[in-house]
């Protein structure tokens, strides 16, 4: 059993194989978050897709308090070490790491970053795989992510402006072919798409076998 909880924007908590993984934990000053970073008391791994403030968030603070492993690109890992974190894994696109019963595969994302490169990540444990696309534009090699890792769930940005919008995200889901898709990175700012309705409709047309699950902040999906 795996449990995915949306914490708002691109932040998720994944409970799987006895471990708790946080991805992009921007919680403080996040208008869509229903909790603060100080409320996170347990984490085994914190993965950050890239260094923009709405993704790096309070990752360093959470790792300091919980002893979680901080995982990101080499450059962001170096910054974490310089900031005093002890359990740091800095790797790169195409690499992977095993931490306990969890394997993380770092995959590409088409976006920007001040340090290193933007990434997505595939979390694999207990025979299940979850793909967090990070901030990205649509790219055709999403089909390779489908072929190699066969993610059951895709967490995908739909907001437009900074990432792909509903149209491109729906096409991404057609390429990824997950069993379920959870939209993210929308309605946080006025410039972003404010609802998942268009995305839901387009996925229904292009990938009717995929279940779209628009969570409210703090809600969970189990599979």
C-alpha positions in Angstrom: 0.0 0.0 0.0 1.3 3.5 -0.9 -0.3 6.8 0.3 0.3 10.0 -1.6 -0.7 13.3 0.1 -0.8 16.6 -1.7 0.6 19.3 0.5 -0.2 22.1 -2.0 1.5 23.4 -5.1 4.2 20.8 -6.1 4.7 19.5 -2.5 3.8 15.9 -1.7 4.3 13.4 1.1 4.6 9.8 0.0 4.3 7.0 2.5 5.5 3.8 1.0 7.4 0.7 2.1 7.6 1.9 5.7 9.3 5.2 4.7 8.1 8.8 4.4 9.3 10.8 1.4 8.7 14.5 0.9 9.0 16.1 -2.5 9.4 19.9 -3.0 8.3 20.8 0.5 7.3 24.5 0.1 4.9 24.9 3.0 5.5 28.2 4.7 4.1 31.1 2.8 2.4 28.7 0.3 -1.2 29.9 -0.1 -2.4 26.4 -1.0 -0.7 24.6 1.9 -2.8 23.5 4.8 0.2 22.9 7.1 3.5 24.5 8.1 7.0 23.0 7.8 7.2 22.9 11.6 4.3 20.4 11.6 6.5 17.8 9.7 7.9 15.6 12.4 8.9 12.5 10.4 10.7 12.2 7.1 13.2 9.7 5.8 13.9 11.3 2.4 13.4 14.9 1.1 13.8 15.2 -2.6 14.0 18.6 -4.3 13.4 18.8 -8.0 15.2 22.2 -8.5 16.2 25.2 -6.5 13.3 27.7 -7.2 11.9 28.9 -3.9 8.5 27.3 -4.4 10.2 23.9 -4.6 13.2 24.1 -2.3 10.9 25.6 0.3 11.8 24.5 3.8 13.7 21.3 2.8 16.8 22.2 4.7 14.9 23.0 7.9 12.9 19.7 7.7 16.1 17.7 7.1 17.8 19.4 10.1 14.9 18.6 12.4 14.1 15.0 11.2 17.5 13.7 10.1 16.0 13.0 6.7 18.3 12.3 3.7 18.4 15.3 1.4 18.5 14.2 -2.2 18.8 16.5 -5.2 21.3 17.4 -8.0 25.0 17.7 -7.1 25.0 21.5 -7.1 22.0 21.7 -4.8 23.4 18.9 -2.7 26.6 20.9 -2.3 24.5 23.9 -1.1 22.8 21.6 1.4 26.1 20.4 2.8 27.4 24.0 3.0 24.2 24.8 5.0 25.1 22.2 7.6 23.1 19.2 6.5 24.7 15.8 7.2 22.8 13.2 5.2 23.1 14.6 1.7 23.0 12.7 -1.7 23.9 14.9 -4.7 23.5 13.1 -8.0 22.5 14.0 -11.5 20.0 13.4 -14.3 20.1 9.7 -15.3 21.5 8.6 -11.9 19.7 6.8 -9.2 20.2 6.0 -5.5 18.9 3.4 -3.1 18.0 4.5 0.4 16.7 1.8 2.6 13.8 0.2 0.6 13.4 3.2 -1.7 15.0 3.8 -5.0 15.0 7.2 -6.6 15.6 7.6 -10.3 16.4 11.2 -11.4 14.9 12.0 -14.8 15.0 15.1 -16.9 12.6 18.1 -16.8 12.6 21.0 -19.2 12.6 24.2 -17.1 15.2 26.4 -15.5 17.3 26.5 -12.3 20.0 28.7 -10.8 22.0 25.8 -9.5 22.3 22.5 -11.4 19.5 21.3 -13.6 15.7 20.9 -13.1 14.7 17.3 -12.6 11.8 15.0 -12.2 12.0 11.9 -10.0 10.6 8.4 -10.1 10.1 6.9 -6.6 10.1 3.1 -6.7 9.4 0.8 -3.7 7.5 -2.3 -2.9 6.9 -3.0 -6.6 5.2 0.4 -7.1 6.5 3.4 -9.0 5.4 7.1 -8.7 6.6 9.8 -11.1 6.8 13.4 -9.9 7.4 15.4 -13.1 8.8 18.5 -11.3 8.4 21.8 -13.2 8.5 20.9 -16.8 7.4 21.6 -20.3 6.0 18.7 -22.4 8.7 16.5 -23.9 8.4 13.4 -26.1 10.7 11.3 -24.0 8.1 11.0 -21.3 7.2 7.9 -23.3 10.6 6.5 -22.2 9.8 7.1 -18.6 6.7 5.0 -19.2 8.6 2.2 -20.8 11.5 2.1 -18.3 9.7 2.7 -15.0 6.0 2.0 -15.7 4.7 4.5 -13.1 1.3 3.7 -11.7 0.8 7.3 -10.6 2.0 10.5 -12.3 2.1 13.8 -10.4 2.1 16.4 -13.1 2.0 20.2 -13.4 -0.9 21.8 -15.2 -0.8 25.5 -14.3 0.8 26.9 -17.5 3.0 30.1 -17.6 5.9 28.5 -15.6 5.2 24.9 -16.7 3.0 23.1 -19.2 -0.7 23.8 -19.1 -3.7 21.5 -19.2 -3.4 20.7 -22.9 0.3 19.8 -22.8 -0.1 18.0 -19.4 -2.9 15.8 -20.9 -0.6 14.9 -23.8 2.1 14.0 -21.3 -0.3 11.7 -19.5 -1.1 10.0 -22.8 2.6 9.4 -23.2 3.2 8.3 -19.6 0.2 5.9 -19.4 -0.1 5.8 -15.6 -3.1 4.3 -13.9 -3.8 7.6 -12.1 -2.8 11.2 -12.6 -2.7 13.8 -9.9 -2.5 17.5 -11.1 -0.2 19.9 -9.3 1.4 23.4 -9.7 -1.9 25.2 -10.4 -4.1 27.8 -8.7 -1.3 28.8 -6.3 -0.8 32.2 -8.1 -3.2 34.3 -10.1 -1.2 33.7 -13.3 -1.7 29.9 -13.1 -4.6 27.8 -14.3 -7.1 27.9 -11.4 -9.0 24.6 -11.7 -8.2 21.1 -13.0 -11.4 20.9 -15.0 -9.9 21.4 -18.4 -7.1 18.9 -17.7 -9.6 16.3 -16.5 -11.7 16.8 -19.7 -8.6 16.5 -22.0 -7.3 13.4 -20.3 -10.7 11.8 -20.5 -10.5 12.4 -24.3 -6.9 11.3 -24.9 -6.2 8.7 -22.2 -9.6 7.4 -21.1 -8.1 4.6 -19.1 -6.3 7.0 -16.8 -8.1 8.1 -13.6 -7.5 11.8 -12.8 -7.6 12.6 -9.1 -7.6 16.4 -8.4 -6.8 16.4 -4.7 -7.5 19.2 -2.2 -4.5 20.3 -0.2 -4.1 17.8 2.6 -6.0 15.0 0.9 -4.5 11.6 0.1 -4.7 8.9 -2.6 -3.9 5.3 -1.7 -3.2 2.5 -4.0 
